[in-house]
Every structure is written in structure tokens, then in C-alpha cells.
């Protein structure tokens, strides 16, 4: 897959330069979080408590991991449905989160918040968790280990494939249609 190479955490100039339909290959550090972890993080923010990692400028991948086989860094690491995190996303964007990655569309409200906070949403390949796991070089639990598969992980990734689904200007691939958007 040819694409725009980006390093996470992404700079604001990199985010501003991305457009709906750009293919990206993400390397660097990202964090995983799903429903239960998002709920805990938003509750912490509402209570004025510190988050388990500083979300400012970071990437959160909505990942549904499976157990690693012996000798593997991680099991299958496919995306989970992003709209399930929409009720938590505005608060995390306000706390400084800049990149989200998962599968599927986002609500109109979240697209507006992405634009307002100059963030970006990447969609990645659903149903290809084993393939995506090959791009994960290191995985470690950083918070909420009691949640098992929903614990927050810190991942080191290399050339992780995705597509810009919502850009920092409010472009939304799910509204504008996929035709013609698979060009770099």
C-alpha cells in the first residue's frame, strides 16, 4: 500500500496537511482504548482527575485485540466500531486528543468536534486483525488491566495502514463518498 508516511504522535502541521481519502502509513506510538476504558477516562476528566496517560497530541486506536500466541507481540488487532466511542469523544478532544483510528462512520457531532479541535480520524481495515497485528512491534498495558481485552495498551507500530476518513477541515469520506478518494 502506497501512502503518506506519518509518525505518531502527529504534529499539527501533519494533521492540517491530511485530506479525506489520503492513505496513511502510521508509525510510532499509539494507544488503544475501547468503550469501558473511554468511560473511565471521561469519568476521571469529569472528576478533575489525571488520566492514565496524557492524551494531548496522541492517537487512540479503537482496537479489539485477541490473545497473543506464544512468541507473538499481540494476537489479532483489528479495529472496533468507532461510533461506540462517539459519546466520549468530545471530552477527549477537549483534553487534547488529536488522532482517532477505528472503523466506520462518526456522528455529525463528532465530525464537528474533530473540525473544531483540528483533529483527524483514520479508518482502518475491519476483518484484517491478523494482518494489522503484523505492524505492531511492541505492546504493553498502561492502564485498566482489570478490563482484560479493553485495557489501555501502548503500542509501537510500523507502517500501520489506514485512510483519512474525517480530516481537520471537516471533510467526511462517509458523506462525500468513496469514489476518487483512494489517491495519495
VMD Tcl script that builds the backbone (N, CA, C; Angstrom):
set m [mol new atoms 552]
animate dup $m
set s [atomselect $m all]
$s set {name element resname resid chain x y z} {
  {N N UNK 1 A 0.847 -1.187 0.000}
  {CA C UNK 1 A 0.000 0.000 0.000}
  {C C UNK 1 A 0.888 1.244 0.000}
  {N N UNK 2 A 0.765 2.073 -0.997}
  {CA C UNK 2 A 1.468 3.346 -1.003}
  {C C UNK 2 A 0.655 4.333 -0.196}
  {N N UNK 3 A 1.324 5.262 0.438}
  {CA C UNK 3 A 0.581 6.234 1.212}
  {C C UNK 3 A 1.464 7.315 1.773}
  {N N UNK 4 A 0.856 8.187 2.533}
  {CA C UNK 4 A 1.548 9.251 3.233}
  {C C UNK 4 A 2.100 8.633 4.519}
  {N N UNK 5 A 3.394 8.763 4.731}
  {CA C UNK 5 A 4.007 8.240 5.944}
  {C C UNK 5 A 3.864 9.280 7.045}
  {N N UNK 6 A 3.305 8.864 8.188}
  {CA C UNK 6 A 3.152 9.770 9.318}
  {C C UNK 6 A 3.700 9.102 10.574}
  {N N UNK 7 A 4.193 9.922 11.476}
  {CA C UNK 7 A 4.740 9.433 12.745}
  {C C UNK 7 A 3.838 9.909 13.869}
  {N N UNK 8 A 3.387 8.973 14.692}
  {CA C UNK 8 A 2.550 9.298 15.846}
  {C C UNK 8 A 3.428 9.405 17.086}
  {N N UNK 9 A 3.232 10.486 17.860}
  {CA C UNK 9 A 2.188 11.491 17.738}
  {C C UNK 9 A 2.419 12.411 16.530}
  {N N UNK 10 A 1.314 12.768 15.866}
  {CA C UNK 10 A 1.368 13.619 14.677}
  {C C UNK 10 A 1.456 15.086 15.065}
  {N N UNK 11 A 2.249 15.829 14.317}
  {CA C UNK 11 A 2.305 17.279 14.531}
  {C C UNK 11 A 1.026 17.911 13.969}
  {N N UNK 12 A 0.732 19.116 14.423}
  {CA C UNK 12 A -0.457 19.805 13.917}
  {C C UNK 12 A -0.315 20.098 12.434}
  {N N UNK 13 A 0.894 20.397 11.981}
  {CA C UNK 13 A 1.066 20.676 10.546}
  {C C UNK 13 A 0.821 19.421 9.709}
  {N N UNK 14 A 1.185 18.253 10.234}
  {CA C UNK 14 A 0.901 17.000 9.527}
  {C C UNK 14 A -0.598 16.772 9.458}
  {N N UNK 15 A -1.283 16.952 10.583}
  {CA C UNK 15 A -2.742 16.774 10.618}
  {C C UNK 15 A -3.417 17.731 9.647}
  {N N UNK 16 A -2.994 18.997 9.666}
  {CA C UNK 16 A -3.600 20.003 8.780}
  {C C UNK 16 A -3.378 19.680 7.310}
  {N N UNK 17 A -2.289 18.980 6.988}
  {CA C UNK 17 A -1.970 18.646 5.609}
  {C C UNK 17 A -2.672 17.412 5.075}
  {N N UNK 18 A -3.373 16.684 5.933}
  {CA C UNK 18 A -4.076 15.476 5.502}
  {C C UNK 18 A -5.469 15.811 4.983}
  {N N UNK 19 A -5.884 15.076 3.966}
  {CA C UNK 19 A -7.215 15.275 3.390}
  {C C UNK 19 A -7.960 13.956 3.321}
  {N N UNK 20 A -9.270 14.045 3.369}
  {CA C UNK 20 A -10.118 12.868 3.243}
  {C C UNK 20 A -9.654 12.030 2.052}
  {N N UNK 21 A -9.531 10.731 2.282}
  {CA C UNK 21 A -9.133 9.811 1.231}
  {C C UNK 21 A -7.653 9.527 1.159}
  {N N UNK 22 A -6.810 10.359 1.817}
  {CA C UNK 22 A -5.383 10.046 1.833}
  {C C UNK 22 A -5.164 8.701 2.485}
  {N N UNK 23 A -4.350 7.875 1.859}
  {CA C UNK 23 A -3.891 6.649 2.507}
  {C C UNK 23 A -2.723 7.045 3.395}
  {N N UNK 24 A -2.701 6.536 4.610}
  {CA C UNK 24 A -1.603 6.829 5.526}
  {C C UNK 24 A -0.987 5.527 6.011}
  {N N UNK 25 A 0.296 5.600 6.278}
  {CA C UNK 25 A 1.033 4.515 6.918}
  {C C UNK 25 A 1.583 5.108 8.202}
  {N N UNK 26 A 1.027 4.672 9.323}
  {CA C UNK 26 A 1.327 5.266 10.619}
  {C C UNK 26 A 2.418 4.457 11.319}
  {N N UNK 27 A 3.435 5.145 11.781}
  {CA C UNK 27 A 4.482 4.535 12.605}
  {C C UNK 27 A 4.577 5.335 13.889}
  {N N UNK 28 A 5.204 4.753 14.912}
  {CA C UNK 28 A 5.388 5.451 16.174}
  {C C UNK 28 A 4.595 4.823 17.294}
  {N N UNK 29 A 4.141 5.657 18.215}
  {CA C UNK 29 A 3.427 5.205 19.414}
  {C C UNK 29 A 1.956 5.595 19.321}
  {N N UNK 30 A 1.082 4.630 19.588}
  {CA C UNK 30 A -0.353 4.884 19.690}
  {C C UNK 30 A -0.865 4.172 20.937}
  {N N UNK 31 A -2.068 4.511 21.343}
  {CA C UNK 31 A -2.706 3.872 22.491}
  {C C UNK 31 A -4.006 3.238 22.030}
  {N N UNK 32 A -4.404 2.167 22.707}
  {CA C UNK 32 A -5.684 1.539 22.414}
  {C C UNK 32 A -6.661 1.851 23.537}
  {N N UNK 33 A -7.913 2.004 23.186}
  {CA C UNK 33 A -8.963 2.179 24.192}
  {C C UNK 33 A -10.292 1.879 23.527}
  {N N UNK 34 A -11.125 1.167 24.267}
  {CA C UNK 34 A -12.475 0.866 23.802}
  {C C UNK 34 A -13.481 1.439 24.781}
  {N N UNK 35 A -14.718 0.988 24.697}
  {CA C UNK 35 A -15.835 1.551 25.455}
  {C C UNK 35 A -15.558 1.710 26.950}
  {N N UNK 36 A -15.185 0.629 27.619}
  {CA C UNK 36 A -15.025 0.674 29.071}
  {C C UNK 36 A -13.895 1.622 29.472}
  {N N UNK 37 A -12.784 1.599 28.752}
  {CA C UNK 37 A -11.667 2.497 29.058}
  {C C UNK 37 A -12.062 3.951 28.783}
  {N N UNK 38 A -12.790 4.199 27.693}
  {CA C UNK 38 A -13.256 5.553 27.409}
  {C C UNK 38 A -14.167 6.056 28.532}
  {N N UNK 39 A -15.060 5.205 28.993}
  {CA C UNK 39 A -15.959 5.589 30.076}
  {C C UNK 39 A -15.165 5.989 31.322}
  {N N UNK 40 A -14.159 5.198 31.668}
  {CA C UNK 40 A -13.328 5.519 32.843}
  {C C UNK 40 A -12.555 6.816 32.647}
  {N N UNK 41 A -12.033 7.027 31.436}
  {CA C UNK 41 A -11.264 8.255 31.203}
  {C C UNK 41 A -12.161 9.484 31.302}
  {N N UNK 42 A -13.352 9.428 30.725}
  {CA C UNK 42 A -14.260 10.574 30.785}
  {C C UNK 42 A -14.717 10.814 32.224}
  {N N UNK 43 A -14.981 9.760 32.969}
  {CA C UNK 43 A -15.328 9.921 34.384}
  {C C UNK 43 A -14.200 10.607 35.137}
  {N N UNK 44 A -12.954 10.206 34.862}
  {CA C UNK 44 A -11.797 10.845 35.504}
  {C C UNK 44 A -11.738 12.328 35.141}
  {N N UNK 45 A -11.953 12.659 33.865}
  {CA C UNK 45 A -11.939 14.065 33.456}
  {C C UNK 45 A -13.028 14.850 34.176}
  {N N UNK 46 A -14.234 14.268 34.280}
  {CA C UNK 46 A -15.339 14.945 34.954}
  {C C UNK 46 A -15.054 15.194 36.428}
  {N N UNK 47 A -14.259 14.316 37.038}
  {CA C UNK 47 A -13.888 14.461 38.448}
  {C C UNK 47 A -12.638 15.309 38.638}
  {N N UNK 48 A -12.049 15.767 37.532}
  {CA C UNK 48 A -10.825 16.565 37.619}
  {C C UNK 48 A -9.591 15.732 37.917}
  {N N UNK 49 A -9.696 14.427 37.702}
  {CA C UNK 49 A -8.571 13.534 37.970}
  {C C UNK 49 A -7.664 13.434 36.747}
  {N N UNK 50 A -6.458 12.975 36.999}
  {CA C UNK 50 A -5.474 12.780 35.937}
  {C C UNK 50 A -5.808 11.510 35.154}
  {N N UNK 51 A -5.606 11.564 33.849}
  {CA C UNK 51 A -5.809 10.381 33.011}
  {C C UNK 51 A -4.604 9.446 33.137}
  {N N UNK 52 A -4.780 8.176 32.808}
  {CA C UNK 52 A -3.681 7.217 32.945}
  {C C UNK 52 A -2.527 7.457 31.974}
  {N N UNK 53 A -2.755 8.237 30.930}
  {CA C UNK 53 A -1.691 8.716 30.049}
  {C C UNK 53 A -2.149 10.063 29.520}
  {N N UNK 54 A -1.203 10.895 29.148}
  {CA C UNK 54 A -1.533 12.225 28.647}
  {C C UNK 54 A -2.048 12.101 27.219}
  {N N UNK 55 A -3.332 12.378 26.998}
  {CA C UNK 55 A -3.924 12.234 25.670}
  {C C UNK 55 A -3.550 13.373 24.730}
  {N N UNK 56 A -2.988 14.443 25.270}
  {CA C UNK 56 A -2.676 15.616 24.438}
  {C C UNK 56 A -1.762 15.221 23.280}
  {N N UNK 57 A -2.265 15.446 22.069}
  {CA C UNK 57 A -1.493 15.168 20.867}
  {C C UNK 57 A -1.374 13.698 20.500}
  {N N UNK 58 A -2.072 12.822 21.197}
  {CA C UNK 58 A -1.908 11.388 20.992}
  {C C UNK 58 A -2.928 10.792 20.022}
  {N N UNK 59 A -2.655 9.528 19.683}
  {CA C UNK 59 A -3.513 8.725 18.823}
  {C C UNK 59 A -4.141 7.617 19.657}
  {N N UNK 60 A -5.458 7.475 19.585}
  {CA C UNK 60 A -6.140 6.344 20.212}
  {C C UNK 60 A -6.725 5.476 19.110}
  {N N UNK 61 A -6.398 4.191 19.174}
  {CA C UNK 61 A -6.893 3.186 18.238}
  {C C UNK 61 A -7.976 2.386 18.945}
  {N N UNK 62 A -9.158 2.350 18.367}
  {CA C UNK 62 A -10.266 1.570 18.911}
  {C C UNK 62 A -10.068 0.129 18.448}
  {N N UNK 63 A -9.324 -0.632 19.226}
  {CA C UNK 63 A -8.886 -1.964 18.812}
  {C C UNK 63 A -9.533 -3.059 19.644}
  {N N UNK 64 A -9.899 -4.129 18.973}
  {CA C UNK 64 A -10.400 -5.329 19.626}
  {C C UNK 64 A -9.323 -6.406 19.557}
  {N N UNK 65 A -8.418 -6.464 20.538}
  {CA C UNK 65 A -7.321 -7.427 20.462}
  {C C UNK 65 A -7.758 -8.839 20.842}
  {N N UNK 66 A -6.978 -9.791 20.385}
  {CA C UNK 66 A -7.156 -11.171 20.830}
  {C C UNK 66 A -5.852 -11.604 21.498}
  {N N UNK 67 A -5.884 -12.654 22.296}
  {CA C UNK 67 A -4.668 -13.078 22.990}
  {C C UNK 67 A -3.544 -13.419 22.007}
  {N N UNK 68 A -2.328 -13.094 22.404}
  {CA C UNK 68 A -1.153 -13.392 21.577}
  {C C UNK 68 A -0.814 -14.870 21.673}
  {N N UNK 69 A -0.449 -15.461 20.548}
  {CA C UNK 69 A 0.054 -16.831 20.583}
  {C C UNK 69 A 1.482 -16.775 21.108}
  {N N UNK 70 A 2.033 -17.862 21.580}
  {CA C UNK 70 A 3.392 -17.841 22.133}
  {C C UNK 70 A 4.397 -17.227 21.155}
  {N N UNK 71 A 5.182 -16.288 21.671}
  {CA C UNK 71 A 6.206 -15.637 20.870}
  {C C UNK 71 A 5.734 -14.437 20.075}
  {N N UNK 72 A 4.425 -14.179 20.047}
  {CA C UNK 72 A 3.886 -13.044 19.287}
  {C C UNK 72 A 3.733 -11.828 20.201}
  {N N UNK 73 A 3.828 -10.649 19.619}
  {CA C UNK 73 A 3.659 -9.405 20.363}
  {C C UNK 73 A 2.208 -9.244 20.805}
  {N N UNK 74 A 1.287 -9.608 19.917}
  {CA C UNK 74 A -0.145 -9.422 20.151}
  {C C UNK 74 A -0.883 -10.397 19.247}
  {N N UNK 75 A -2.114 -10.697 19.573}
  {CA C UNK 75 A -2.943 -11.504 18.679}
  {C C UNK 75 A -3.516 -10.616 17.592}
  {N N UNK 76 A -4.603 -11.030 17.006}
  {CA C UNK 76 A -5.262 -10.197 16.002}
  {C C UNK 76 A -5.573 -8.842 16.622}
  {N N UNK 77 A -5.439 -7.796 15.828}
  {CA C UNK 77 A -5.549 -6.431 16.357}
  {C C UNK 77 A -6.415 -5.568 15.442}
  {N N UNK 78 A -7.607 -6.051 15.157}
  {CA C UNK 78 A -8.491 -5.328 14.260}
  {C C UNK 78 A -9.224 -4.193 14.943}
  {N N UNK 79 A -9.741 -3.265 14.133}
  {CA C UNK 79 A -10.480 -2.126 14.688}
  {C C UNK 79 A -11.868 -2.536 15.153}
  {N N UNK 80 A -12.360 -1.815 16.138}
  {CA C UNK 80 A -13.735 -1.980 16.559}
  {C C UNK 80 A -14.528 -0.777 16.053}
  {N N UNK 81 A -15.838 -0.858 16.111}
  {CA C UNK 81 A -16.711 0.168 15.554}
  {C C UNK 81 A -16.572 1.490 16.305}
  {N N UNK 82 A -16.189 2.519 15.587}
  {CA C UNK 82 A -15.842 3.804 16.191}
  {C C UNK 82 A -17.025 4.557 16.781}
  {N N UNK 83 A -18.204 4.463 16.183}
  {CA C UNK 83 A -19.334 5.253 16.690}
  {C C UNK 83 A -19.647 4.946 18.143}
  {N N UNK 84 A -19.228 3.747 18.618}
  {CA C UNK 84 A -19.486 3.414 20.025}
  {C C UNK 84 A -18.720 4.344 20.973}
  {N N UNK 85 A -17.657 4.971 20.499}
  {CA C UNK 85 A -16.879 5.899 21.324}
  {C C UNK 85 A -17.350 7.340 21.162}
  {N N UNK 86 A -18.324 7.587 20.285}
  {CA C UNK 86 A -18.746 8.962 19.988}
  {C C UNK 86 A -19.233 9.720 21.222}
  {N N UNK 87 A -19.873 9.049 22.150}
  {CA C UNK 87 A -20.381 9.772 23.331}
  {C C UNK 87 A -19.257 10.253 24.237}
  {N N UNK 88 A -18.042 9.692 24.086}
  {CA C UNK 88 A -16.899 10.080 24.907}
  {C C UNK 88 A -15.927 11.002 24.163}
  {N N UNK 89 A -16.016 11.003 22.841}
  {CA C UNK 89 A -15.016 11.682 22.020}
  {C C UNK 89 A -14.925 13.188 22.261}
  {N N UNK 90 A -16.027 13.937 22.382}
  {CA C UNK 90 A -15.883 15.380 22.590}
  {C C UNK 90 A -15.024 15.727 23.810}
  {N N UNK 91 A -15.215 15.023 24.925}
  {CA C UNK 91 A -14.442 15.321 26.126}
  {C C UNK 91 A -12.957 15.017 25.921}
  {N N UNK 92 A -12.649 13.941 25.205}
  {CA C UNK 92 A -11.245 13.594 24.974}
  {C C UNK 92 A -10.597 14.562 23.991}
  {N N UNK 93 A -11.356 15.016 22.988}
  {CA C UNK 93 A -10.817 16.036 22.084}
  {C C UNK 93 A -10.541 17.328 22.854}
  {N N UNK 94 A -11.440 17.692 23.758}
  {CA C UNK 94 A -11.228 18.890 24.573}
  {C C UNK 94 A -10.012 18.738 25.483}
  {N N UNK 95 A -9.678 17.504 25.862}
  {CA C UNK 95 A -8.492 17.238 26.693}
  {C C UNK 95 A -7.212 17.200 25.861}
  {N N UNK 96 A -7.348 17.295 24.521}
  {CA C UNK 96 A -6.164 17.385 23.675}
  {C C UNK 96 A -5.902 16.231 22.740}
  {N N UNK 97 A -6.754 15.203 22.743}
  {CA C UNK 97 A -6.595 14.097 21.803}
  {C C UNK 97 A -6.647 14.654 20.382}
  {N N UNK 98 A -5.767 14.168 19.485}
  {CA C UNK 98 A -5.765 14.711 18.128}
  {C C UNK 98 A -6.021 13.676 17.041}
  {N N UNK 99 A -5.814 12.395 17.327}
  {CA C UNK 99 A -5.999 11.378 16.288}
  {C C UNK 99 A -6.766 10.203 16.870}
  {N N UNK 100 A -7.778 9.748 16.132}
  {CA C UNK 100 A -8.523 8.546 16.475}
  {C C UNK 100 A -8.473 7.622 15.279}
  {N N UNK 101 A -8.489 6.321 15.555}
  {CA C UNK 101 A -8.445 5.341 14.480}
  {C C UNK 101 A -9.371 4.183 14.835}
  {N N UNK 102 A -10.169 3.738 13.871}
  {CA C UNK 102 A -11.083 2.628 14.087}
  {C C UNK 102 A -11.717 2.240 12.767}
  {N N UNK 103 A -12.982 1.821 12.829}
  {CA C UNK 103 A -13.693 1.508 11.588}
  {C C UNK 103 A -15.075 2.129 11.629}
  {N N UNK 104 A -15.547 2.507 10.458}
  {CA C UNK 104 A -16.896 3.026 10.334}
  {C C UNK 104 A -17.016 4.523 10.534}
  {N N UNK 105 A -18.238 4.983 10.292}
  {CA C UNK 105 A -18.519 6.418 10.328}
  {C C UNK 105 A -18.579 6.960 11.750}
  {N N UNK 106 A -18.516 8.293 11.838}
  {CA C UNK 106 A -18.651 9.015 13.106}
  {C C UNK 106 A -19.914 9.868 13.025}
  {N N UNK 107 A -20.457 10.219 14.188}
  {CA C UNK 107 A -21.657 11.048 14.217}
  {C C UNK 107 A -21.345 12.452 13.704}
  {N N UNK 108 A -22.400 13.148 13.296}
  {CA C UNK 108 A -22.250 14.530 12.833}
  {C C UNK 108 A -21.604 15.380 13.929}
  {N N UNK 109 A -22.029 15.167 15.189}
  {CA C UNK 109 A -21.468 15.925 16.315}
  {C C UNK 109 A -19.965 15.692 16.432}
  {N N UNK 110 A -19.532 14.442 16.311}
  {CA C UNK 110 A -18.103 14.145 16.438}
  {C C UNK 110 A -17.332 14.745 15.270}
  {N N UNK 111 A -17.865 14.678 14.063}
  {CA C UNK 111 A -17.193 15.306 12.911}
  {C C UNK 111 A -17.016 16.802 13.181}
  {N N UNK 112 A -18.035 17.454 13.724}
  {CA C UNK 112 A -17.931 18.872 14.067}
  {C C UNK 112 A -16.843 19.110 15.118}
  {N N UNK 113 A -16.751 18.240 16.128}
  {CA C UNK 113 A -15.717 18.371 17.159}
  {C C UNK 113 A -14.326 18.127 16.591}
  {N N UNK 114 A -14.209 17.177 15.652}
  {CA C UNK 114 A -12.921 16.921 15.008}
  {C C UNK 114 A -12.461 18.186 14.285}
  {N N UNK 115 A -13.368 18.818 13.560}
  {CA C UNK 115 A -13.038 20.059 12.860}
  {C C UNK 115 A -12.688 21.168 13.854}
  {N N UNK 116 A -13.505 21.331 14.878}
  {CA C UNK 116 A -13.286 22.384 15.877}
  {C C UNK 116 A -11.924 22.248 16.544}
  {N N UNK 117 A -11.517 21.016 16.833}
  {CA C UNK 117 A -10.267 20.782 17.561}
  {C C UNK 117 A -9.095 20.451 16.643}
  {N N UNK 118 A -9.315 20.599 15.315}
  {CA C UNK 118 A -8.250 20.370 14.326}
  {C C UNK 118 A -7.613 19.000 14.507}
  {N N UNK 119 A -8.467 17.992 14.640}
  {CA C UNK 119 A -8.039 16.612 14.834}
  {C C UNK 119 A -8.256 15.843 13.528}
  {N N UNK 120 A -8.094 14.525 13.577}
  {CA C UNK 120 A -8.277 13.687 12.398}
  {C C UNK 120 A -8.732 12.301 12.850}
  {N N UNK 121 A -9.524 11.669 11.984}
  {CA C UNK 121 A -9.988 10.299 12.236}
  {C C UNK 121 A -9.548 9.426 11.073}
  {N N UNK 122 A -8.825 8.354 11.400}
  {CA C UNK 122 A -8.392 7.377 10.408}
  {C C UNK 122 A -9.283 6.151 10.494}
  {N N UNK 123 A -9.671 5.631 9.344}
  {CA C UNK 123 A -10.373 4.347 9.292}
  {C C UNK 123 A -9.358 3.308 8.836}
  {N N UNK 124 A -9.417 2.145 9.457}
  {CA C UNK 124 A -8.537 1.058 9.042}
  {C C UNK 124 A -9.370 -0.153 8.681}
  {N N UNK 125 A -8.720 -1.231 8.349}
  {CA C UNK 125 A -9.350 -2.367 7.697}
  {C C UNK 125 A -10.026 -3.306 8.694}
  {N N UNK 126 A -11.349 -3.326 8.690}
  {CA C UNK 126 A -12.086 -4.272 9.511}
  {C C UNK 126 A -11.939 -5.671 8.943}
  {N N UNK 127 A -11.879 -6.664 9.801}
  {CA C UNK 127 A -11.766 -8.050 9.358}
  {C C UNK 127 A -10.359 -8.480 9.005}
  {N N UNK 128 A -9.379 -7.613 9.253}
  {CA C UNK 128 A -7.993 -7.926 8.898}
  {C C UNK 128 A -7.080 -7.830 10.119}
  {N N UNK 129 A -7.593 -8.247 11.276}
  {CA C UNK 129 A -6.852 -8.112 12.528}
  {C C UNK 129 A -5.512 -8.817 12.535}
  {N N UNK 130 A -5.411 -9.990 11.912}
  {CA C UNK 130 A -4.140 -10.713 11.874}
  {C C UNK 130 A -3.122 -9.950 11.025}
  {N N UNK 131 A -3.567 -9.401 9.905}
  {CA C UNK 131 A -2.683 -8.605 9.052}
  {C C UNK 131 A -2.218 -7.351 9.783}
  {N N UNK 132 A -3.135 -6.653 10.435}
  {CA C UNK 132 A -2.778 -5.429 11.153}
  {C C UNK 132 A -1.818 -5.709 12.296}
  {N N UNK 133 A -1.954 -6.850 12.944}
  {CA C UNK 133 A -1.064 -7.213 14.056}
  {C C UNK 133 A 0.388 -7.287 13.614}
  {N N UNK 134 A 0.625 -7.584 12.352}
  {CA C UNK 134 A 1.993 -7.659 11.845}
  {C C UNK 134 A 2.699 -6.307 11.886}
  {N N UNK 135 A 1.946 -5.214 11.987}
  {CA C UNK 135 A 2.522 -3.873 12.029}
  {C C UNK 135 A 2.765 -3.398 13.462}
  {N N UNK 136 A 2.440 -4.219 14.453}
  {CA C UNK 136 A 2.640 -3.868 15.864}
  {C C UNK 136 A 3.927 -4.513 16.337}
  {N N UNK 137 A 4.863 -3.678 16.762}
  {CA C UNK 137 A 6.186 -4.158 17.153}
  {C C UNK 137 A 6.334 -4.360 18.659}
  {N N UNK 138 A 5.509 -3.672 19.433}
  {CA C UNK 138 A 5.565 -3.797 20.890}
  {C C UNK 138 A 4.207 -3.418 21.447}
  {N N UNK 139 A 3.776 -4.123 22.496}
  {CA C UNK 139 A 2.508 -3.822 23.164}
  {C C UNK 139 A 2.682 -3.976 24.658}
  {N N UNK 140 A 2.203 -2.989 25.416}
  {CA C UNK 140 A 2.247 -3.085 26.868}
  {C C UNK 140 A 1.013 -2.423 27.469}
  {N N UNK 141 A 0.505 -3.013 28.531}
  {CA C UNK 141 A -0.648 -2.458 29.237}
  {C C UNK 141 A -0.190 -1.233 30.012}
  {N N UNK 142 A -0.932 -0.120 29.873}
  {CA C UNK 142 A -0.602 1.086 30.632}
  {C C UNK 142 A -1.682 1.442 31.655}
  {N N UNK 143 A -2.883 0.888 31.498}
  {CA C UNK 143 A -3.947 1.219 32.456}
  {C C UNK 143 A -5.115 0.251 32.331}
  {N N UNK 144 A -5.831 0.117 33.424}
  {CA C UNK 144 A -7.082 -0.637 33.495}
  {C C UNK 144 A -6.896 -2.109 33.110}
  {N N UNK 145 A -5.844 -2.718 33.615}
  {CA C UNK 145 A -5.582 -4.127 33.281}
  {C C UNK 145 A -6.717 -5.047 33.715}
  {N N UNK 146 A -7.544 -4.597 34.670}
  {CA C UNK 146 A -8.693 -5.393 35.088}
  {C C UNK 146 A -9.736 -5.529 33.971}
  {N N UNK 147 A -9.624 -4.719 32.928}
  {CA C UNK 147 A -10.575 -4.780 31.823}
  {C C UNK 147 A -10.202 -5.834 30.778}
  {N N UNK 148 A -9.103 -6.517 30.968}
  {CA C UNK 148 A -8.701 -7.555 30.021}
  {C C UNK 148 A -8.479 -6.989 28.636}
  {N N UNK 149 A -9.257 -7.462 27.660}
  {CA C UNK 149 A -9.104 -7.020 26.277}
  {C C UNK 149 A -9.407 -5.534 26.099}
  {N N UNK 150 A -10.067 -4.913 27.079}
  {CA C UNK 150 A -10.374 -3.481 26.973}
  {C C UNK 150 A -9.405 -2.608 27.756}
  {N N UNK 151 A -8.322 -3.200 28.284}
  {CA C UNK 151 A -7.293 -2.410 28.958}
  {C C UNK 151 A -6.669 -1.446 27.952}
  {N N UNK 152 A -6.122 -0.352 28.450}
  {CA C UNK 152 A -5.409 0.576 27.566}
  {C C UNK 152 A -4.014 0.024 27.331}
  {N N UNK 153 A -3.673 -0.096 26.052}
  {CA C UNK 153 A -2.347 -0.563 25.662}
  {C C UNK 153 A -1.578 0.576 25.008}
  {N N UNK 154 A -0.274 0.549 25.186}
  {CA C UNK 154 A 0.632 1.423 24.440}
  {C C UNK 154 A 1.266 0.538 23.384}
  {N N UNK 155 A 1.083 0.906 22.120}
  {CA C UNK 155 A 1.621 0.123 21.013}
  {C C UNK 155 A 2.697 0.904 20.284}
  {N N UNK 156 A 3.722 0.191 19.864}
  {CA C UNK 156 A 4.697 0.749 18.933}
  {C C UNK 156 A 4.407 0.087 17.597}
  {N N UNK 157 A 4.128 0.915 16.582}
  {CA C UNK 157 A 3.700 0.395 15.285}
  {C C UNK 157 A 4.621 0.873 14.170}
  {N N UNK 158 A 4.549 0.154 13.058}
  {CA C UNK 158 A 5.367 0.488 11.900}
  {C C UNK 158 A 4.536 0.311 10.631}
  {N N UNK 159 A 4.357 1.389 9.891}
  {CA C UNK 159 A 3.616 1.376 8.622}
  {C C UNK 159 A 2.231 0.742 8.746}
  {N N UNK 160 A 1.499 1.149 9.761}
  {CA C UNK 160 A 0.148 0.668 10.014}
  {C C UNK 160 A -0.795 1.340 9.017}
  {N N UNK 161 A -1.502 0.570 8.172}
  {CA C UNK 161 A -2.295 1.161 7.095}
  {C C UNK 161 A -3.662 1.686 7.545}
  {N N UNK 162 A -4.004 2.868 7.040}
  {CA C UNK 162 A -5.308 3.473 7.315}
  {C C UNK 162 A -5.624 4.470 6.209}
  {N N UNK 163 A -6.834 5.017 6.268}
  {CA C UNK 163 A -7.290 6.031 5.325}
  {C C UNK 163 A -7.846 7.194 6.145}
  {N N UNK 164 A -7.580 8.415 5.713}
  {CA C UNK 164 A -8.159 9.577 6.384}
  {C C UNK 164 A -9.655 9.576 6.078}
  {N N UNK 165 A -10.445 9.346 7.123}
  {CA C UNK 165 A -11.894 9.276 6.958}
  {C C UNK 165 A -12.570 10.599 7.304}
  {N N UNK 166 A -12.037 11.323 8.302}
  {CA C UNK 166 A -12.509 12.666 8.645}
  {C C UNK 166 A -11.260 13.511 8.843}
  {N N UNK 167 A -11.160 14.593 8.073}
  {CA C UNK 167 A -9.968 15.428 8.196}
  {C C UNK 167 A -10.229 16.634 9.098}
  {N N UNK 168 A -9.179 17.382 9.385}
  {CA C UNK 168 A -9.271 18.503 10.324}
  {C C UNK 168 A -10.071 19.681 9.778}
  {N N UNK 169 A -10.461 19.604 8.513}
  {CA C UNK 169 A -11.258 20.665 7.897}
  {C C UNK 169 A -12.743 20.298 7.854}
  {N N UNK 170 A -13.074 19.118 8.383}
  {CA C UNK 170 A -14.464 18.677 8.424}
  {C C UNK 170 A -14.871 17.781 7.274}
  {N N UNK 171 A -13.937 17.463 6.386}
  {CA C UNK 171 A -14.250 16.530 5.309}
  {C C UNK 171 A -14.556 15.156 5.878}
  {N N UNK 172 A -15.555 14.481 5.341}
  {CA C UNK 172 A -16.015 13.191 5.859}
  {C C UNK 172 A -16.218 12.231 4.694}
  {N N UNK 173 A -15.368 11.235 4.595}
  {CA C UNK 173 A -15.420 10.283 3.489}
  {C C UNK 173 A -16.763 9.560 3.412}
  {N N UNK 174 A -17.411 9.383 4.549}
  {CA C UNK 174 A -18.684 8.678 4.562}
  {C C UNK 174 A -19.818 9.535 4.004}
  {N N UNK 175 A -19.647 10.840 4.003}
  {CA C UNK 175 A -20.648 11.737 3.408}
  {C C UNK 175 A -20.289 12.084 1.971}
  {N N UNK 176 A -19.011 12.262 1.732}
  {CA C UNK 176 A -18.582 12.701 0.404}
  {C C UNK 176 A -18.484 11.534 -0.585}
  {N N UNK 177 A -18.524 10.316 -0.073}
  {CA C UNK 177 A -18.471 9.147 -0.939}
  {C C UNK 177 A -17.062 8.713 -1.223}
  {N N UNK 178 A -16.864 7.436 -1.378}
  {CA C UNK 178 A -15.513 6.914 -1.564}
  {C C UNK 178 A -14.922 7.098 -2.958}
  {N N UNK 179 A -15.741 7.379 -3.956}
  {CA C UNK 179 A -15.234 7.472 -5.332}
  {C C UNK 179 A -14.156 8.546 -5.449}
  {N N UNK 180 A -13.017 8.155 -5.952}
  {CA C UNK 180 A -11.933 9.092 -6.207}
  {C C UNK 180 A -11.082 9.451 -5.006}
  {N N UNK 181 A -11.352 8.875 -3.831}
  {CA C UNK 181 A -10.614 9.249 -2.633}
  {C C UNK 181 A -9.450 8.338 -2.312}
  {N N UNK 182 A -9.123 7.426 -3.164}
  {CA C UNK 182 A -8.052 6.480 -2.841}
  {C C UNK 182 A -6.776 6.824 -3.575}
  {N N UNK 183 A -6.516 8.110 -3.681}
  {CA C UNK 183 A -5.302 8.629 -4.295}
  {C C UNK 183 A -4.441 9.255 -3.206}
  {N N UNK 184 A -3.143 9.195 -3.381}
  {CA C UNK 184 A -2.241 9.856 -2.429}
  {C C UNK 184 A -1.947 11.238 -2.927}
}
mol reanalyze $m
mol bondsrecalc $m
mol representation Tube
mol addrep $m
